[in-house]
């Protein structure tokens, strides 16, 4: 892929993320419905309603789930059926290292998403993960689900991040 196409794809992906953020910020705070996203560009696509991510044109790779930590228990909310607490998703292996995500549920809503471990195979992997993690966290908080678009240029990290997140949300009954 030429440098011009790569830069163009990055600009388009950034614009899509910005529009999604603006649309998410415009939603009323009381809304807890899942926000469905459209098809992406530059090698990303949205996942199914169950939170799994779709395929990518930038390559394929399989991610195998490891074991995750159990959740802290708390009260169950009536709106989502989720139990308040902090949950750690399963560790998901990628060709660039493992990814593991922790989520905090409070009042039936996702209130915090933290990357416990990100890809660390080499300096480039670390750089990509450190760029993608805050974007993914912001999108998850906005959408209140793992059904968000992957970050362009961070396909493996995004896929593993969202898979680990969905594992944590499943533990919470979210």
Buried (B, 14 or more C-beta within 10 A) or exposed (E): EEEEEEEBBEEBBEEBBEEBBEEBEEEEEEEBEBBEBEEBBBBBBBBEEEBEBBEBEBEEBEBEBBEBBEBEEBEEBEEBEBBBBBBBBBBBBBEBBBBBBBBBBBEBBBBEBEBBBBBEBEEEBBEBBBEBBEBBBBBBBBBBBBBBBBBBBBBBBBBBBBBBBBBBBBBBBB
